[in-house]
């Protein structure tokens, strides 16, 4: 893999979040509880895929050489992906998918709100377009969070279990490494530490409306941005990359 400059690496990092979560959501196609939800999850997945394509293409252009969005998506190994651990967690039940989506959407919206001011014009343009989509994503996931949290005793129990299970991956949303800090100081990237207050205000309000409880302090897991992933990313990539790996270099 061609050595990338810092802006390319950071673009790839946030692009990987959208790419991996898109793959997860599109797996619901034909399996969601209702047709309307089926279509909504597929559309959100396609929105995220579009964001990933723009970000991976930007990273490839900055890196130069023979890289393109397809090679970055289908030609990298697990340790070369830098997505957050949260987005690679399994779909599980519908409650798990919704809580995962809500926790990520609240962060994603806060991040893009700041990225529109990036000194990198392409990143700013991608963020401006994505903002319109991510606002809808949060409205969808929060709406179902509240509906199911205040639904039956069983639906409330499942939603709380999902929150308890996924909360350990939320600290990584605000963990800044040298790459984040360097590019944020240059006005190019977003320092994730600045997102915590807005995210926490949204999540506390959403969970309160949904009659859900924020978990107590829990051992957190991090490392996704450095390529240290959970056991779930490998199988996801094996499925996503199968055709390109089996028939390399083929074109439609």
C-alpha positions in Angstrom: 0.0 0.0 0.0 1.3 3.4 -1.0 2.5 5.5 2.0 -0.2 8.2 2.5 0.2 11.8 3.7 -1.6 12.8 6.9 -4.7 14.3 5.2 -5.1 11.2 3.1 -4.9 9.0 6.1 -7.4 11.0 8.0 -9.8 11.1 5.1 -9.5 7.3 4.8 -10.1 7.0 8.6 -13.5 8.7 8.5 -14.3 7.1 5.1 -13.8 3.6 6.7 -16.4 4.4 9.3 -19.0 5.0 6.6 -17.9 2.1 4.5 -18.0 -0.5 7.2 -21.3 0.7 8.7 -22.8 0.8 5.2 -21.9 -2.9 4.8 -23.6 -3.7 8.1 -26.8 -1.8 7.3 -27.2 -3.2 3.8 -27.2 -6.7 5.3 -30.7 -5.9 6.7 -32.1 -5.6 3.2 -35.0 -8.1 3.0 -34.7 -8.9 6.7 -36.0 -5.9 8.6 -39.2 -6.1 10.7 -41.2 -3.9 8.3 -40.9 -2.9 4.7 -40.6 0.8 5.6 -37.7 0.0 8.0 -36.1 -2.2 5.4 -36.1 0.6 2.9 -34.9 3.2 5.4 -31.9 1.1 6.5 -31.0 0.4 2.9 -31.2 4.1 2.1 -29.1 5.1 5.1 -26.6 2.4 4.0 -26.4 3.9 0.5 -26.0 7.4 1.9 -23.0 6.1 4.0 -21.6 4.3 0.9 -21.8 7.5 -1.0 -19.9 9.4 1.7 -17.3 6.6 1.8 -16.8 6.8 -1.9 -16.1 10.5 -1.8 -13.7 10.2 1.1 -11.8 7.1 -0.2 -11.5 8.8 -3.6 -10.1 12.0 -1.9 -7.6 9.8 0.0 -6.6 8.1 -3.2 -6.1 11.3 -5.1 -4.0 12.8 -2.3 -1.9 9.6 -2.1 -1.3 9.5 -5.9 0.0 6.4 -7.6 -2.4 3.7 -8.7 -4.8 3.9 -5.8 -8.5 4.5 -6.3 -11.6 4.0 -4.2 -12.0 0.4 -5.2 -8.5 -0.6 -4.3 -8.8 1.1 -1.0 -12.2 -0.6 -0.2 -11.4 -4.1 -1.5 -7.6 -4.4 -1.5 -6.7 -3.7 2.1 -6.4 -6.2 4.9 -8.1 -5.9 8.3 -5.2 -4.2 10.0 -5.1 -1.5 7.3 -8.7 -0.4 8.1 -9.0 2.5 10.6 -12.7 2.6 11.4 -14.1 2.9 14.9 -14.9 -0.3 16.7 -18.5 0.7 17.2 -19.4 0.5 13.5 -18.1 -3.0 13.0 -20.2 -4.5 15.8 -22.7 -7.2 14.5 -26.2 -6.3 13.6 -27.6 -8.6 16.2 -31.3 -7.9 16.8 -33.1 -4.8 15.5 -32.5 -3.2 18.9 -28.7 -3.7 18.6 -28.7 -2.1 15.1 -30.8 0.9 16.2 -28.7 1.7 19.3 -25.4 1.3 17.4 -26.9 3.6 14.7 -28.1 6.2 17.2 -24.8 6.4 19.1 -22.9 6.8 15.8 -25.3 9.2 14.2 -25.1 11.6 17.2 -21.3 11.6 16.8 -21.4 11.7 13.0 -23.6 14.8 12.9 -21.4 16.7 15.5 -18.3 15.8 13.5 -19.6 16.9 10.1 -20.9 20.2 11.6 -17.3 21.0 12.3 -15.8 19.5 9.2 -17.7 22.0 6.9 -15.2 24.6 8.2 -12.2 22.5 7.1 -9.4 24.3 5.3 -9.3 21.3 2.9 -12.0 22.4 0.4 -12.8 18.8 -0.7 -13.4 17.7 2.9 -15.5 20.7 3.6 -17.6 20.0 0.5 -18.1 16.3 1.4 -19.2 17.4 4.9 -21.7 20.0 3.6 -23.4 17.3 1.4 -23.3 14.7 4.1 -24.8 17.0 6.7 -28.2 16.8 5.0 -28.1 13.0 5.0 -26.8 12.6 8.6 -29.5 14.8 10.0 -32.1 12.4 8.6 -30.1 9.4 9.9 -30.2 10.8 13.5 -33.9 11.6 13.2 -34.6 8.1 12.1 -32.5 6.3 14.8 -33.6 8.6 17.6 -37.2 8.2 16.6 -37.0 4.4 16.8 -35.0 4.6 20.0 -37.8 6.6 21.7 -40.6 4.4 20.2 -39.1 1.1 21.3 -37.8 2.4 24.6 -41.3 3.4 25.5 -42.9 0.4 23.8 -43.6 -2.9 25.5 -41.6 -4.2 28.5 -39.8 -6.6 26.1 -38.8 -3.9 23.6 -37.6 -1.6 26.5 -35.6 -4.5 27.9 -33.9 -5.2 24.6 -33.1 -1.6 23.9 -31.5 -1.2 27.4 -29.5 -4.4 26.8 -28.2 -3.0 23.5 -27.2 0.3 25.2 -25.4 -1.6 27.9 -23.6 -3.8 25.4 -22.5 -1.1 23.0 -21.6 1.6 25.5 -18.1 0.3 25.9 -17.3 1.3 22.4 -18.3 5.0 22.8 -15.1 6.3 24.5 -13.2 5.7 21.2 -15.5 8.3 19.5 -13.6 11.0 21.5 -10.1 9.5 21.6 -7.6 11.8 19.8 -4.2 10.5 18.5 -1.3 12.4 17.0 -2.9 12.5 13.5 -6.2 14.0 14.8 -4.4 16.6 16.9 -1.9 17.6 14.1 -4.6 18.1 11.4 -7.0 19.8 13.8 -4.4 22.3 14.7 -4.0 23.0 11.0 -7.7 23.6 10.6 -8.1 20.5 8.4 -9.5 17.8 10.6 -11.8 17.7 13.6 -10.4 17.0 17.0 -12.7 14.3 18.4 -12.3 15.5 21.9 -14.4 18.6 21.0 -17.4 16.4 20.1 -18.0 14.9 23.5 -20.2 17.7 25.0 -22.5 17.9 22.0 -22.7 14.1 21.7 -23.4 13.6 25.4 -26.1 16.2 25.4 -27.9 14.6 22.5 -27.5 11.0 23.8 -28.6 11.9 27.4 -31.7 13.7 26.0 -32.5 10.9 23.6 -32.2 8.1 26.2 -34.2 10.1 28.7 -37.1 10.4 26.2 -36.7 6.7 25.5 -36.9 5.8 29.2 -33.4 4.3 29.0 -30.5 4.6 31.4 -27.0 5.6 30.7 -24.7 2.8 31.9 -22.3 3.4 34.7 -18.6 3.6 34.0 -17.5 0.5 32.1 -14.2 -0.8 30.7 -13.9 0.8 27.3 -12.4 -0.7 24.2 -10.3 1.4 21.7 -7.8 0.7 19.0 -9.9 0.6 15.8 -8.3 3.8 14.4 -4.9 2.1 14.8 -6.0 -1.0 13.0 -6.6 -3.1 16.2 -10.1 -4.4 15.6 -12.6 -6.7 17.2 -13.2 -10.2 16.0 -16.1 -9.0 13.9 -14.3 -7.0 11.2 -12.5 -9.9 9.5 -15.7 -11.8 8.5 -17.3 -8.6 7.3 -14.4 -7.8 5.0 -14.3 -11.4 3.8 -17.8 -11.1 2.6 -17.4 -7.5 1.2 -14.2 -8.2 -0.6 -14.8 -11.7 -1.9 -15.5 -11.0 -5.6 -12.5 -8.6 -5.9 -10.2 -11.0 -4.1 -11.4 -14.0 -6.1 -11.3 -12.2 -9.5 -8.8 -9.4 -9.0 -8.7 -6.6 -11.6 -12.1 -7.4 -13.1 -14.3 -4.5 -14.3 -18.1 -4.3 -14.8 
